[in-house]
Amino acid sequence: MHAITDETTQIVDMVLEYARRRILSDDTPLDKPFTPAELRRLAGRTISDEGMGARRALALFENVLAPSCITTEHPQYLSFIPSAPSKAATAFDLIVSATAVYGGSWLEGSGAVYAENDVLAWLAHEFGLPETAGGVFVQGGTIGNLSALVAARDHADRLRREAGRPRPERWVVVASSEAHSSIASAARVMDIDVSVVRAGDDGIMRADGVRDALREHGDAVIAVVVTGGSTNFGIVDDLAGVAALKDEHDFWLHVDGAYGLAAALTEIARPRFAGLERADSLIVDPHKWLFTPFDSCALLYRDPEIARLAHTQHAEYLDALTDSSEWNPSDYSVQLTRRARGLPLWFSLATFGAQAYRDAITASIELAHAAAAEITARDHVRLVRDPQLSVVVFERIGWEHGDYAHWSNRLLDDQHAFVVPSSHAGRPNARFAIVNPRTTLDDLIGILDTMV
Ligand SMILES: Cc1ncc(COP(=O)(O)O)c(C=O)c1O
C-alpha cells in the first residue's frame, strides 16, 4: 500500500484524472440522495479481506456513491448555505493532502502556518482588529463558536479569581433569538446558560435588549454573541449599538460571522459591520462565502494569549511544542491534530487577489436584491423580509407546508434546483441562499416561475 509500485502509480493517476475531470466539469448535475436500500442494492458490501481493487472502488464511487451526493456547488443549489469553491481552492485542497502537512504546530508545519497566518492577518486588518490579533482555521463555525466561548469563559473565570470572587452559580452567554443553533450547542457542551435576547420583527438584535441582559446577569456573562449575517435571513445584528455598550459594561464581544462576515470585505456591506473593530473574537467560514471547499472556519481573537491559556493541551509528549514560544495553531481551539485547512483559501486568495473576492461577494448581494425586486413585482409570491446580504426569504401566497415540500421535491426530481422549504414564526416559506457567483437572475426567475 505504501511502496511506489506500478499499481500504486496507476491508482494515483486514476484518482487524479477523476479529480481533474470533476473539478473542471461544467455540467455536473445536482444529483440527489438514494435511499439506504437503493445504496445497499447498488453498492452492496464494499469491505472485504481481499479488497476489490482501485479500479472497481473508484468506479463504484463515480457511478453510485458520488451521484447520490448533492452537488453543493451547483449554481441552483440555493438551500442552507451552499458551497462555491474556486477551482484554485479545490485543486489546492488536493495538495494539502498530498503534502501530509501537520498544521497543529510551528515545529512541524511552519510554512503552512505562516501562510495561514498571513490570511488571518489580512482578515484581521480588514475587520479592524489590532495587528496583534491572531487565531486559527478550525473545522467549521460550530467549533469556531465553541472555541471562542471556551476562551471567553476561561478569561471571565480568571478575572473573578483574581478579584477574589467565587464562580457564579451559572455562567451565561447572551445571544439573539435568531442566533445560529451552534451557540445553543456550545452552551450545552459547556454546561452554561443562554440568555436569549428577542430580535425585533426585522430580525435584528439591538443594544437595549443586550443591555438588559448584561444588567440582569452582570459578570456571570462570559460573552455577548452578535450574529453577523443570520443563517435564516442573512440579517446583521446591531453590531455598532452592541459594541458601544462596551463603554458602559465590560464584556467579551464575539461576532458569529460564519456565513455573513465575508460581506464586510465589500464596500456596499461594510457599513453594516460598524463596531466589528471592537470584537474580542470572531469567526467567518471560508467554506461558505469565501469560496473554499469544506471544511474551514477562520477564528480570530483580539488577544490570542487569552485563547492560548484556555486551549493549550499539556502532556509530556507535547512538551517539545508547548515549551517553545512559536505559534502553534492547536493552542487556539478545541482540537490538537489539524489539517492545514486555511491553505486552500490562502492559495486562491494569493492567486486571484482580494479584489476578485470583493467583486464576487458584491455580485451575490446585488443578485439577492435583484431577486427580491422580482419577488415584489409578482403577485403569487411575497417577500418575508428585505434582504440585507445574500439570503432572500419569500412565501408563495396560499401555500401550506405540504405544498412547499411537494414543490421542493419536484424541483430536485427534475434536477432543476435544490431549494428546501423553510419557515418563520410557524409560517412556511422558501429561501434562496446565494453565494455562488455562477448563479444568475434567470436561474432564480426560472424557479419563481415554477411556483405560479
Ligand atoms: C451564523 C452561523 N453560525 C454558525 C454556523 C455553523 O457553521 P458550521 O456548519 O460550519 O459548523 C452557521 C452555519 O450555517 C451559521 O450560518
The ligand as an ORCA input file, in Angstrom:
! r2SCAN-3c Opt
* xyz 0 1
  C     -24.271     32.140     11.509
  C     -23.738     30.739     11.568
  N     -23.009     30.358     12.625
  C     -22.527     29.111     12.734
  C     -22.746     28.163     11.749
  C     -22.195     26.782     11.907
  O     -21.166     26.581     10.984
  P     -20.705     25.108     10.574
  O     -21.873     24.484      9.873
  O     -19.535     25.369      9.682
  O     -20.343     24.379     11.820
  C     -23.521     28.514     10.638
  C     -23.833     27.520      9.591
  O     -24.579     27.741      8.684
  C     -24.015     29.833     10.536
  O     -24.736     30.236      9.479
*
